[in-house]
Amino acid sequence: MAEVAFDETIHAPVRLRICGLLRPVDKLEFSVLRDTLDVADATLSKHLKTLSTAGYVTADKAASADRRDARRLTWLSLTPAGRVAFDAHVRALQAITTPAD
């Protein structure tokens, strides 16, 4: 049986939405995530740091061929541990919200 585990780190609303957006993709660019969540850079950074410290998210910086300046793009991904934790948390939420027989 798949693991069911409520995760306080993931459960915060912005962090839950971050994980939900990152789960179906290999990676997502910081600004796309920020704009989709409609949060400030600092807010997103704070939540990403919490997820990163827990080992759930990784960030990679890469140059953009479309940019003329030296700024680099930040790509975010759920780690394998983050995917397992998110899936277990979703199952825990489903268990909470499923009516008992």
PyMOL commands that set and color helices and strands:
alter all, ss='L'
color gray80, all
select helices_A, chain A and resi 8-11+13-22+30-37+41-53+80-97
alter helices_A, ss='H'
color red, helices_A
select strands_A, chain A and resi 28-29+57-63+72-78
alter strands_A, ss='S'
color yellow, strands_A
deselect
rebuild
show_as cartoon
